[in-house]
Each structure stands twice: as structure tokens, then as C-alpha cells.
Amino acid sequence: MKKLVSVFLALLLALGMMSFASADEPLVVTVLLPEFTMDVDFVAENNPVLDAIEAATGVRLQITWAPNENYGDILNTTMTDKELPMLIAATDARSPLIMNSARASAFWDLTDYVNDAANYPNLALGDPQIYNNISVDGRVYGIYRTRNYPRGGAYYRSDIAKEVGFDKEVKTIDDLTELAEKLAGYSDDTYALNMCSYTAGTISFITVAFGAPNNWGVDENGDIYPAHLSPAYLEGLNWLRHLYEIGGIDPNFAQISTNDWNDIERTGKAFMRFDCLDNAYRQQEWFENNVEGVTETIFAQVGPLAKADGSITIWPQNPGFSGEILVTKAVKEEDMEKVMKFLDWCNSDTGISVLNLGVENATYWMGDDGFRIDISKLPEEEYNEKSNAGKQYLHDLNQLNMGVSYHAVEPAMKLSESRQRFADLNVELAPYAVLDPCYPLVSQTNIDYGAQLSPIISDAAVQYIAGIIDEDGLKAAWAAWAEQGGDQMTAEYNEAYHAAQ
């Protein structure tokens, strides 16, 4: 079986190579990508993954890595440079920076390319609605990065929950409340909910669970309105405020870096998190490898969460994509076909596997059962060796993965109980996901002032949760948002929404 898989991948790679015209010298393509792997440096020279990509496509990637922690700031600075990277990963496809840059012709218009199934079959397999969601004035300037949908949710330490007297499945908001309150009382130096400076996900999860819209909603009259004006939004904030008041949230949560988020759970300082559900199985695997005696699943992933009336609304964490890969005008017109052929290859079954897994026996390894080896299960010395090899050569190349063709990552790894639960929940939660009706719409006020307006709402929410301001202070911030451009933004979204209807 192992030989068959290897031969199959070799054939795919060969087919990928045949699809590109041969050239004496590869086309060097400069790329800006977010970096998460900070403990091991990326090795570009004699890199088997980059070599495999070059062999298949005739493209040699020259990557600039920017720490994810401040990627937005670096991207802002990069867009002012005279020499842009040829490909840029934009983590927010609807940011004012990206939309303004698209309108200023900083990027190539890719609309015709993604609709050209004859020449770019994998790009053409992308979801038309998602392409529409990332479009600017009806034109597509990037290839969206597919993400598991809905992906967002809640997970918690089931073993600690049992210690505090909670031993049942979380099915309702009342169950979640009971769990959180009991975890808050575990000890004086631990917390129920793991919150950090990235507050948007936590707040969105609980407010949408109570019935608030996802950023924007449509009222009973068919008009667009901002999520914070929904009574359910305040209910969600009150839930977090109550948990904070009883000692269930670290008083310094707003100053905690995202880089420390995982460590808080790994050091036993907090026991529940509202975030990407795939973190649950990652934490589970870390505990199995690093904490003696952990052999069973201790990170429980919460399924559909019912309100008092029985209805279920889920924050999807993403709309089926997370940002996009943009082609800047640093690419010469005569090189566009080759660059787009490269992006099409990236979305092929071979390309998706190489970007996510790398190369067999260099960044991943096969077992005799025909499945990819889970290196986290290997002895420590062997795990460290293989893990470092992956970090050196594959690093965070998955940030270039788009996956619009929906090809699966192969060869597959046999799923653990925790990973299978995550895969099942992505299917189970999807029907309850609350969509943002304004995703494909354009508000000029949002483009011009969105970066200044959004913090008014988010900062006020944080201050309210922490008891710094009361409800009057919260609503004063909402009024300031409305006066400084929020009302105008709402009017513009309504105009665009009704025109689209």
C-alpha cells in the first residue's frame, strides 16, 4: 500500500510538471506570508519542498515571512513599498487596505482567469458565491483561502469539569453557563474561560449563540443593522461580564498575547475556550505527548448549543474562507499566464498536498498501513527530529494553500477520536451557521473609516466585560460609533443590500 501511494503521488507530480512549458531558468516569484512557526527558522536553500514545487511548476518561491502577531501592520507597511511582493496573503479580504489597493490597481484583476475552466480548471472549481464575497465592485482580485466551515466553537477540559461536579454533555446555553460557573470556582489562581487580546472570536461566539447577528443582520423590515444593536448581543456580553465578576476570566485578559493562548491551557490556568475547534485536538495531542497519564480524550468539543426556545445559532468563525492570495502588479503582464498556472497548480490535488504536507520522507512519513504517520505518537527524540525537519522545510507554506478545488489533502492520516469529532462537528454545525449578509457588499465609509470605527465597538465591549464601564457607557460608545460614521455605513450597506435584492 505504501508503495502504491508513493507511486501515485509521483505520477501526479510528473503530470503537474508536464502541464508547464519547460524553461531554462525558473520564474522567481516573491511571496509575503504570515508566520506561525517561530521556534525554528525556515531553510530556503536545498529545500526539498521548494525543489518539488519548482520541478512541478517552473516557479521558484522566494518567501518573506511576517509574524502573524503583527501581520496586519506589516502588510500595511508593505503596501506602501515601491517594490511589492508578487503574491501576498491577505488575511482579511474585506479590509479597507485591500479594497482601496484593489481600486487603486495595485492588484491584477483575476475575474477572467478564475472563470477560464479550459486553462485554469482548478481555479474555476471555486465557489462562485465565495468569489463574489471577496470581490471588489464586482471584480475578483484574489484567490480565496478555503477554511473548514464553520470551524468555530467551544471546547473544555472534561476531566476538570468532572472534578467540579459537571459530568454531562453541553447541549444548551444553560449547560454552558453551569459549566463555566463551576470551572470558575475550581481554584483561586485558575480561570474558567481562556481569553486573550484576540477578543473578537470569544465575543462573537457567545453573542451569536444568544441570537445576535454575525457582524450585521437583517431586521423584520428587511433592513440591515449592526450586530451590537441586537438585544442578544448585550445578553452575550452580560454572560461574559458575569463570568468575569465571579473570577472566571483572567483580569488581564486584554493584555495576554495570542502567542501565550495555548500555554495558558497547557499550564492548567484555564479550562475552556471559544475559538477554532481544531485547537481542541491539537491541545489533546500536546497533552498526550507531554503530560504523563493522559491516554483518553480530555478536551471535549461542544456541539449545537440550544437557547431557551430550542433554536440554535452558531458563529461560523469564517465564511468558508480566510483571506485570499493576491497577485500584485509586481508581476509583469508577460508572466501572468505562468503565475496563474502556478496558482492553478497550487489548487490541484498535488499542489494542495505539497503545500500542506511537503515531500514524503522529508516532511512527512508513511506507515505500513498506508496512512501518513502521526509523528506526535513517536518517541520524543524521533518526534523532535521529524518535527524540526517539517518546520525547517515546510514551515508555514500551508498559508499559501487556497484549496478552492476542494481536493482533499492526501495521503491521509488515521484520525484520532478528537480529530474525528472535529471533522464530524464541521458537518453537524454548518446548518446553524449565521452568515454575514454584508460580506459581498461595499460601504465606502467602511473602506475609508472602518479601521477607526470598529475599535469603538470592540474596545467598549472589552471595557464592559471587565466592569470598567456600565451599560450606559457601553451605549454611549455605540452612539459615538453611529455619529462618527456608523449610521452612514449602515445606510450604505442598506442601499447596496436592497439593490442586490
C-alpha positions in Angstrom: 0.0 0.0 0.0 2.8 2.4 0.9 4.5 1.8 -2.5 1.2 2.4 -4.3 0.7 5.7 -2.5 4.2 6.8 -3.3 3.9 5.8 -7.0 0.5 7.6 -7.2 2.0 10.8 -5.8 5.0 10.6 -8.1 2.7 10.3 -11.1 0.7 13.3 -10.0 3.8 15.3 -9.6 5.0 14.2 -13.0 1.7 15.2 -14.6 2.0 18.6 -12.8 5.4 19.0 -14.4 4.1 18.2 -17.8 1.5 20.9 -17.6 4.1 23.7 -17.7 6.3 24.7 -20.6 9.9 23.9 -19.9 12.3 26.8 -19.4 16.0 27.1 -18.8 15.5 29.3 -15.7 12.7 29.2 -13.2 10.5 32.2 -12.7 11.3 33.6 -9.3 8.1 34.5 -7.5 8.3 36.7 -4.4 5.7 36.0 -1.7 4.6 37.5 1.6 3.1 35.0 4.1 2.1 35.1 7.8 4.4 33.0 10.0 3.3 31.0 13.0 6.3 28.7 13.4 8.7 31.0 15.4 10.9 28.4 17.1 12.6 27.0 14.0 14.0 29.1 11.1 12.8 28.4 7.6 15.5 26.9 5.4 15.3 28.1 1.8 18.4 26.6 0.3 18.3 22.9 -0.8 14.7 22.8 0.5 13.0 19.6 -0.8 9.6 21.2 -0.7 10.6 24.3 -2.7 12.5 22.0 -5.1 9.4 19.9 -5.6 7.3 23.0 -6.3 9.9 24.3 -8.8 10.1 20.9 -10.6 6.3 20.8 -11.0 5.7 24.4 -11.9 8.9 26.1 -13.1 8.4 28.6 -10.2 11.0 29.2 -7.5 9.3 30.8 -4.4 11.2 33.5 -2.6 9.3 33.9 0.6 9.2 36.7 3.1 7.7 35.6 6.4 5.9 38.1 8.7 5.0 37.2 12.3 1.2 36.6 12.4 1.1 38.6 15.7 1.6 41.8 13.8 1.0 40.7 10.2 -1.7 43.4 9.6 0.8 46.2 10.5 3.5 44.6 8.3 1.0 44.3 5.4 0.1 47.9 5.8 3.7 48.9 5.5 4.4 46.5 2.6 1.6 48.1 0.5 3.4 51.4 0.7 6.6 50.0 -0.7 7.7 50.7 -4.2 8.6 47.0 -4.8 5.7 44.8 -3.8 5.9 41.0 -3.4 4.4 39.3 -6.4 2.0 37.3 -4.3 0.5 38.5 -1.0 -1.5 36.6 1.5 -4.2 38.9 2.8 -5.8 37.5 6.0 -8.7 39.9 5.7 -10.1 40.1 2.2 -12.5 42.9 3.1 -10.2 45.2 4.9 -10.2 48.8 3.8 -6.5 48.4 2.9 -7.2 45.6 0.5 -10.3 47.2 -1.1 -8.6 50.6 -1.5 -5.5 48.9 -3.0 -7.6 46.9 -5.4 -9.4 50.1 -6.6 -6.0 51.8 -7.0 -5.0 49.0 -9.3 -2.3 47.5 -7.0 -3.5 44.0 -7.9 -4.3 42.2 -11.2 -8.0 41.6 -12.0 -8.3 37.8 -11.9 -12.0 37.6 -12.8 -11.5 36.2 -16.3 -8.8 33.8 -15.0 -11.0 32.2 -12.4 -13.8 31.7 -14.9 -11.5 30.1 -17.5 -12.0 26.4 -16.9 -10.1 25.4 -20.0 -6.8 26.9 -18.9 -7.3 27.1 -15.1 -9.6 24.2 -14.3 -8.8 24.1 -10.5 -9.3 27.8 -10.0 -12.6 27.6 -11.9 -13.8 25.0 -9.4 -14.0 27.7 -6.8 -17.4 28.6 -5.2 -18.9 31.5 -7.2 -20.6 32.8 -4.0 -17.2 33.0 -2.2 -15.5 34.6 -5.2 -18.4 37.1 -5.1 -17.8 37.6 -1.3 -14.2 38.7 -1.9 -14.9 40.7 -5.0 -14.5 44.5 -5.2 -17.0 46.3 -7.3 -17.9 43.0 -8.9 -14.3 42.1 -9.9 -12.2 39.3 -8.3 -8.7 40.3 -7.3 -7.6 37.3 -5.3 -8.0 33.5 -4.9 -9.7 32.9 -1.6 -8.1 30.6 1.0 -10.7 27.9 1.8 -11.2 27.1 5.5 -13.2 24.5 7.4 -16.7 25.7 7.8 -18.0 26.6 10.3 -14.9 25.6 12.4 -15.6 27.9 15.4 -16.9 26.6 18.6 -16.3 25.8 22.3 -14.2 23.2 24.0 -13.3 22.5 27.6 -11.3 20.2 29.9 -13.8 17.4 30.6 -11.6 15.9 33.3 -11.5 19.2 35.3 -15.3 19.5 34.7 -15.8 16.2 36.4 -13.7 17.3 39.3 -16.0 20.3 39.9 -19.2 18.2 39.5 -20.1 18.6 35.9 -20.4 15.3 34.1 -22.8 15.7 31.2 -22.8 16.8 27.6 -23.2 20.5 27.0 -26.3 20.9 24.8 -27.7 24.2 25.9 -26.6 27.7 26.9 -27.8 26.9 30.4 -25.5 23.9 30.4 -22.6 26.1 29.2 -23.4 28.6 32.0 -23.4 25.9 34.6 -20.1 24.5 33.4 -18.5 28.0 33.3 -19.6 28.9 36.8 -18.3 25.6 38.2 -15.0 25.9 36.5 -14.7 29.4 37.8 -14.7 28.0 41.3 -12.0 25.4 40.7 -9.3 27.4 42.5 -8.3 31.0 43.3 -5.4 31.0 40.7 -7.2 29.4 37.7 -9.9 30.6 35.4 -12.9 29.1 33.6 -12.6 30.8 30.2 -9.3 31.3 28.4 -9.5 34.8 26.9 -6.7 36.8 25.4 -6.1 40.0 23.4 -7.9 38.5 20.5 -11.4 39.1 21.9 -13.4 39.1 18.7 -13.8 35.4 18.5 -14.8 34.9 22.1 -17.3 37.7 21.9 -18.7 36.7 18.5 -19.2 33.1 19.7 -21.3 33.9 22.7 -23.3 36.8 21.3 -24.2 34.8 18.2 -25.1 31.8 20.4 -27.6 34.0 22.2 -29.1 35.0 18.8 -27.1 38.1 17.7 -26.2 38.6 14.0 -22.8 37.8 12.7 -21.4 41.4 12.4 -24.6 42.6 10.5 -28.1 41.4 10.5 -31.4 41.9 8.7 -34.4 43.1 10.8 -38.1 42.3 10.5 -38.4 45.1 7.9 -35.7 43.7 5.7 -33.2 46.3 6.6 -29.5 45.9 7.5 -28.5 46.7 11.1 -25.3 46.3 13.2 -25.0 43.3 15.4 -24.4 45.3 18.6 -28.0 46.7 18.4 -29.4 43.3 18.8 -30.6 42.6 22.4 -28.9 39.2 22.1 -25.5 40.9 21.7 -25.9 42.5 25.1 -27.0 39.2 26.5 -23.8 37.7 25.3 -21.7 40.5 26.8 -23.6 40.1 30.1 -22.7 36.4 30.1 -19.0 37.3 29.8 -19.3 40.1 32.3 -20.9 37.8 34.9 -18.2 35.2 34.4 -15.5 37.9 34.8 -17.2 39.2 38.0 -17.1 35.7 39.6 -13.4 35.2 38.8 -13.9 33.1 35.7 -11.8 35.2 33.4 -8.2 36.5 34.0 -8.5 40.2 34.9 -5.5 40.8 32.5 -7.1 39.1 29.5 -6.9 42.1 27.2 -3.1 42.2 27.6 -2.5 38.5 27.1 -0.8 37.8 23.7 -2.2 35.3 21.3 1.2 33.7 21.4 0.5 32.7 25.0 -3.0 31.5 24.4 -2.2 27.8 24.2 0.2 27.8 27.1 -2.5 29.0 29.4 -4.3 25.8 28.9 -1.2 23.7 28.9 -0.1 25.1 32.3 -3.6 24.4 33.7 -4.5 28.1 34.2 -7.8 28.0 32.3 -10.1 25.2 31.2 -12.5 26.4 28.4 -12.1 28.3 25.2 -14.2 29.8 22.5 -12.1 29.6 19.3 -11.3 27.4 16.3 -12.4 23.9 17.3 -9.3 22.3 15.7 -7.3 23.7 18.6 -9.1 21.1 20.8 -7.5 18.2 19.1 -4.1 20.0 19.0 -4.3 20.6 22.7 -5.3 17.0 23.2 -2.3 15.7 21.3 0.0 18.0 23.1 -1.2 16.7 26.5 -0.9 13.1 25.3 2.7 13.7 24.3 3.8 15.9 27.2 1.7 15.1 30.3 2.1 11.7 31.9 -1.0 9.6 32.2 -3.1 11.3 29.6 -4.4 8.5 27.4 -8.1 9.4 27.0 -9.8 12.4 25.4 -9.8 15.3 28.0 -10.7 18.1 25.6 -14.5 17.9 25.0 -15.8 19.8 21.9 -19.2 21.3 22.2 -21.8 20.6 19.6 -25.0 22.6 18.7 -25.9 24.9 21.6 -29.6 25.5 22.1 -31.2 28.6 23.5 -34.1 28.5 25.9 -36.5 28.4 23.0 -34.7 25.5 21.4 -33.3 27.4 18.5 -29.6 27.1 17.6 -27.4 29.8 16.1 -23.6 29.2 15.5 -20.8 31.7 14.9 -19.0 30.2 11.9 -15.6 31.8 12.6 -15.2 32.2 8.9 -17.4 32.3 5.8 -15.8 29.3 4.2 -12.6 31.2 3.6 -9.9 33.1 5.4 -8.4 35.9 3.4 -7.0 35.5 -0.1 -3.9 35.3 -2.2 -3.5 38.4 -4.2 -1.4 38.9 -7.4 0.2 42.3 -7.3 1.3 44.4 -10.3 4.8 43.4 -9.4 4.1 40.5 -11.8 4.8 41.6 -15.4 2.0 41.1 -17.8 4.0 38.6 -19.9 4.5 36.5 -16.7 0.8 36.5 -15.7 0.0 33.3 -17.5 2.8 31.4 -15.8 1.9 32.8 -12.4 -1.8 31.9 -12.8 -0.8 28.4 -14.0 1.2 28.2 -10.8 -1.8 29.2 -8.7 -3.9 26.7 -10.6 -1.4 24.0 -9.7 -1.5 25.1 -6.1 -5.2 24.3 -6.1 -4.7 20.8 -7.8 -4.7 17.7 -5.7 -0.9 17.5 -5.9 -0.4 21.2 -5.1 -2.7 21.1 -2.1 -0.9 18.0 -0.7 2.6 19.5 -1.3 1.7 22.9 0.3 0.1 21.1 3.3 2.3 18.1 3.8 5.5 18.8 1.8 7.5 15.8 0.5 7.5 12.2 1.6 10.5 11.2 3.8 11.4 14.9 4.2 8.4 16.5 5.9 6.0 13.6 6.3 6.3 9.8 6.5 4.1 6.9 5.6 3.2 3.9 7.7 2.9 0.3 6.6 -0.9 0.6 6.9 -1.0 3.1 4.0 -1.7 6.1 6.3 0.5 9.0 7.0 2.3 8.6 10.3 1.2 10.9 13.1 4.6 11.9 14.3 3.2 13.2 17.6 2.9 9.5 18.6 6.6 8.8 18.0 9.3 8.6 20.8 10.4 12.0 21.8 13.8 12.0 20.1 12.3 10.8 16.8 9.4 13.2 17.1 11.7 16.2 17.6 13.9 15.2 14.7 10.9 14.9 12.3 9.1 17.9 13.7 12.1 20.1 13.2 12.5 18.8 9.6 8.9 19.8 8.9 9.3 23.2 10.5 12.5 23.9 8.6 11.3 22.9 5.1 7.5 23.0 5.1 7.3 25.7 7.8 4.0 27.6 7.2 3.7 27.0 3.5 0.1 26.0 4.2 -0.6 29.7 4.4 -0.2 29.7 0.6 -2.7 26.9 0.3 -6.1 28.0 -1.1 -7.9 24.8 -1.7 -10.7 26.3 -3.8 -11.0 23.0 -5.7 -11.9 21.1 -2.5 -9.4 18.4 -3.2 -8.6 16.5 0.0 -5.1 16.5 1.5 -3.6 13.1 0.6 -2.1 10.9 1.9 -4.5 10.9 4.8 -3.6 10.3 8.4 -5.7 8.0 10.5 -7.9 10.2 12.6 -7.9 10.1 16.4 -11.1 10.3 18.4 -10.6 14.0 18.9 -9.8 14.8 15.2 -12.8 12.7 14.1 -15.0 14.7 16.5 -13.8 17.9 14.9 -14.5 16.6 11.4 -18.0 15.5 12.4 -18.8 18.8 14.1 -17.9 20.8 11.0 -20.7 18.9 9.2 -23.1 19.0 12.2 -22.8 22.7 13.0 -22.8 24.0 9.4 -26.7 24.2 9.1 -26.8 26.5 12.1 -24.1 28.9 10.9 -25.2 32.6 10.8 -24.0 34.3 7.7 -23.0 38.0 7.4 -25.3 39.5 4.8 -22.9 42.3 4.1 -19.9 40.2 3.1 -20.2 40.8 -0.6 -21.4 44.4 -0.2 -19.4 47.6 -0.3 -19.7 50.6 2.0 -17.3 53.4 1.2 -17.5 54.6 4.8 -16.3 51.2 5.9 -13.4 51.4 3.4 -12.4 54.9 4.4 -13.1 54.7 8.2 -13.8 51.1 9.1 -10.4 50.7 10.7 -11.2 53.6 13.1 -14.8 52.7 13.7 -14.5 49.0 14.5 -12.4 49.5 17.7 -15.0 51.8 19.1 -17.4 48.8 19.4 -14.7 46.2 20.3 -13.0 48.3 22.9 -16.3 49.2 24.6 -17.2 45.5 24.7 -13.9 44.7 26.4 -14.3 47.5 28.9 -17.9 46.4 29.6 -16.9 42.8 30.2 -14.2 44.0 32.6 -16.5 46.3 34.5 -14.7 49.4 33.5 -17.8 50.9 32.0 -21.5 50.2 32.7 -24.4 49.7 30.3 -24.8 53.5 29.9 -21.1 53.7 29.0 -21.4 50.9 26.5 -24.4 52.5 24.8 -22.5 55.9 24.8 -19.8 54.2 22.8 -22.4 52.8 20.4 -23.8 56.3 19.9 -20.3 57.6 19.2 -19.8 54.9 16.6 -23.1 55.9 14.9 -22.3 59.6 15.0 -18.7 59.2 13.7 -19.8 57.1 10.6 -21.6 54.0 11.8 -25.0 55.4 10.7 -23.6 56.3 7.3 -22.1 52.9 6.9 -25.4 51.2 7.8 -27.2 53.4 5.3 -24.7 52.5 2.6 -25.0 48.8 3.3 -28.8 49.1 3.2 -28.6 50.7 -0.2 -26.3 48.0 -1.5 -28.3 45.3 0.1 -31.6 46.4 -1.3 -30.1 47.0 -4.8 -28.7 43.4 -4.7 -32.1 42.0 -3.7 
